[in-house]
Amino acid sequence: MLYPRFIRFIVAASGATLLGVASLSTAWAQVYPTKPIRIIVPAAAGGITDILGRAVGQKLSEQVGQPVVIDNKPGANGIIGMEAAAKSAPDGYTLVVGYTATLAINPSLYSKLPYDPVKDFAPITPALSLSLVVIAHPSVPAKNLKELIALGKAKPGQLSYGTAGIGATGHLAMELFKTLTGADFTHVPYKGNAPAYTDLLGGQVQLMFADVPGSLGYIKANRVQAFAITSPRRSPMIPDVPTVTEAGLAGFEPNILFGFLAPAGIPRDIVTRLNTEIVKVLKDPAFGQRFAAQAAEVVHSSPEEYAEYIKADIPKWAKVVKASGAKAD
């Protein structure tokens, strides 16, 4: 039995310990960072994930007075980079750019994922929401999204769509599209977007859910038809392309969300400091304009809100993966 006096002692001692830890954490946050920060990009150089990491890294470096190094670790649908980040020290000196595939889709796509998107990371803030555009080879006898849906219903499976691979965002976006509309198209997976674009332009496949930066040149040159974009508003880069809502498919939003995370266990004050600094970068009007040109909307939130979003996004995409029958291993 614990006597009241002993209990009071434990509570007081515990409180003093917690106060000491909190003071130490606060002091750490005040002097942080004292050395270079590494941002792991789980994708190859040159893509939107890499561009985002470098853009934020450059401004973050200026704000905190320390170098920010970009560490590209592409491969396995982002798994290599995410695993490396999860196993890094939780000291605030390693961050990672996560996105929909690595955080919400991979858990359902892989039976043995070497990281847990919820338990192994401390979310800092989302950063970008990237829209997709429905594009088609000029030979497809449809002039808008409604006609494409009608075609997919009248001739199920006759038109094919290319993707960067099984479980890629373009694949699951189309599977969700098929579920919502009742249209049916045949999946042709490739090893990356480049060969998928090549076959789309050659007419070997007829459709694709593509990101705007990658498809913009083909749309402008009239080498493909663009039926609709998944953003809430029309893109200034392709103003003649309607949103999916305008095209008659409200509620269809398979956008790709990018954000910054740290390894789990990072001190709370460091998370708060990083959130403050990165959100400051994201709020810069010039930053927003740069990514608006790529049909990407700048977003940000508290760490708690971002964590809740990730948790809610996993079961959402799990349903799509299950319906598609996709498995990567």
N, C-alpha and C positions, 0 to 999 in steps of 0.2 A: 504493500500500500504506500502511496506517495502522500506525504503530509503537505498541507497547504503551503507551508513555508518553503519546502523544497520545490514545489511546483512553481511558486513565485520566482524562485532563484533560476529555475530552468528557463522560464519565460523571459526573465530579464537578461539572462546570459545569451539566449537565442536572439533576442532583440538587438543586443549589443553586437553580436556577430553579424547579423543581417545588416545592421547599420554600417558596420565596418566594411562589409563586402560592397554595399551600395556606394559608400564613399570612395572605395578603391575603384569601382567600376566607373563612377562619375569622373574621377581624376584621370582614368585611362582614356575616357572619351575626349577629355579636354586636350590631351597631348597627342592623341591619335590624329593622323598617322605619322609615324616616325621613320618609315621606310617605304619603298615602292609597293604599290597595290597591283595585284595581278587580276585581270579579268579573263576568265576562260570563255572562249567562244566555241561551242560544240558544233562548229560548221567550218567549211572552207573559207578562205579569204575571198573577198569580193562580193559575197552575197549580202542580203539584207541583215542577217544576224551579225555578220562581221562589221558592216557599215554602222549599225547601231552601237555595237560595243566600242568601236573606235571613236565615234562621235561623242558618246558620253564620257569615255575615258579621257579624251583630250581636254574637255571642259572640267571634268572632275579633277584632273591633275592641276589645272590652273587655280582651282578653288581651294584645294587642300595643301598645295605647295609640295607635293611629292609626285614622282613619276608614276604613271599608270601604264602597265605593260599588257598588251593583248597577246594571249596565248591561244592560238587556234588549235583545237583538237577535234578534227572532223571524223566522221565514221560511225557506222552502225546506227543510223537514225538519231544521232546525237548522244548515244549511250556512252561512248568513250569519254567525251568531255564532261558529261554530267557525273559519271562515276569518279573521275579525277577530282572534280570539285567536292563531291560528297566526302571523299577521303582526305581532303585537305584540312589543315589546322583551322579551327573556328576562332581565329584571332582578328578577323577583319581585313586581312591582307590577301584573301582570295575571294573573288566574286565569280559568278557565272551568269551568262545570258541564257535564261531558260525560255522555252516557247511551248506552244500548244502540244506539239508532238512529243517533246521530251517530258513534259509534266503531266499531260492528261491522256494522251493516246498510248504511249509506250506501255503503261501499266496493264492495259488490256491486250496489247499486241504481242507482248513477250511473256512467256510463262516464268522465266527466271531473270527478271530485271535486277541488275547488280546495285540498284539504288532505290530508295523509297522517296517519291517526290514530296511526300508530306512529312515524314519523320526525319529525313536526312538533310533538309534544307530550312533555312530561315528566310522567308520572303522579305524583300526590301520594298520594292514597288514595281508595278507594271510600268511599261514604257511606251509600247506601240501596239496598235491594233491594225493589222494589215489585211486589206480586203482582197478578195479573189474576183476574177472576172470569168464568165462563161464564154469561151471562144470556140469557133468551129471553122472547118475548112470551107472555102467558098462554094464547094460543090453541094453542101448540105442544103436541101430545099426547104429552108425555113428562114423567115425574115425577122423573127422576134422570139422571145422566150416561150410564149404561149404556143407558137407553131412548132417549136422544138419539142415541147412536152407532148403535143398532139402526135407528132411524128414518132416519138418514143413509145407511145401507147399503141399506135396503129401498126408499127413494125417493130415489135419488141426484140431487142438484141441485135438488130441489123446494123445499127450504128455503133461504133466502138469509141472508147475514150482512152487517151494515154495519160499516164501518171509517172511520177518519179519513182514509184515502187509501191509494193504492197504496204498499206498502212500509212502512206504519205497523206498529207492533208488534202491534196487534190483528189486522192482516191476516196477518202472517207467523206469529203464534201459531196462528191457525186453520189455516193451511196445514200447519204442523207437526202439529197435531192430526189433520188429515185423513190425513196420511201415516202416522201411528202407528196410527190406528184403522181406516182403510179407508172411513170415512164420507165422504160428498160433499155439500158445500153450495156455493151460488153466491155469489160475491163481489160486493158492491155498494159501491164506494168513494165517499166523500163528501169535501167540503172541510172537514175538521175533525170533531171528535167531536160537537159540538152538533147538526148536522143529522142525524147518524147516530142519536143518541138520539131525536130527534123522530120519525123514521120507524120506529124500533123500537117506541116507545110507541104509534104509530098502526097498527102491524101491517104496514106496507109492507115491512119486513124482519123476520125472525123471530129472529135470533140476533146475538150480539155478544160479543167478548172485551173486557171493559172493566176499567178500574182501579176499585178499591173506592171511593176518594173521589168519583169522578164518578157512580158508579151506586148509592151507598149509599141515597140518598133514595128512589129508585125501588124498591129492594129492600125497604126498610122499609115503604113504602106498598103493597106487593104489586102494583105496577104491572108488575113483571117477575118471572119465576122465576129463581132463582139455583141452578145445578146443582153447581158446584164452584169452589174457589179454588185457585190454583196455589202457594200458600205451603206450607212444610213443616208448619205448624201452623194450626189454625183461627184465624180472626180474632176478637178479642173484640168487634168491631163487628157481626159477622154469625156468631155462634157456632153457629147451626143449619146453616150451609152447610159441607159436608164438604170436605176437601182432595181434590185429584185422586187422590192415592194411596189415600185412604179410598174414593173412588168407583171404584177399580179401574184407574187409569191411572198406575202408578208410573213415575217417571223423566221425566215431562212437566213441565219447569220453564222456561217461556218468560218468566221474570220480567225486569223492567227494572232494570238496575243503573245507578245514578247515582254519579258521583265527581268529584273535583276534579283538574284538570290545569293545567300552566303551559306556556308556549311552550318548545320545545326549546332547549337551550343555557343554561338557567338554572343558576347555580352550584349545585353539589351540596349545599353547606352550607345554602343557602336552601331547597332541596327538603326537606332533613332538618328544618329549623326549621318549615317550613309543615306537614309531616307531623305533627310533634309537637304543634303548636298546634291543627290541625284535629281530630286524633284525640282530643285533650283535650276538645274541644267535643262530639264524637260519643259519648264515654264518659259524659257527664253523664246521669244517670238521667232527669231531666226532659225532656231532648232525646229520649231513646228513647221515653218515654211519649207525647210529642206526636205522633210519627210512627207509633207502634204503632196509634194511633186511626185511621190512614189505611191500615192493613194494610201498612205499610212496615217492614221490619226494618233496624235500623241495623247497618252493617258497617264494618270498617276493616282496613287492612293496611299493610305496608311499601310504599314506592314500587315496589320490584322485583317484589313479588307482584302488585301491581295491573297493572304493565306486562305481566307474563306472562299474566295473565287476559285482557287486551285482545287480545293476540296470538292466544290460543287461541280467543277468542270470534268472531273474524272468519271463519275457515273454517267454524265451526259454522253461523253464519247464512248464509254463502255457499251452503251446500248447500240451505238452506230457500228462499233467494231463487231459486236456479236451478230448483228443483223447482216453484216457484210460477209461474215465467215472468215475474215482475214486473220491470219496468224503468220508471224515472221520467224518463228522457230519451231 
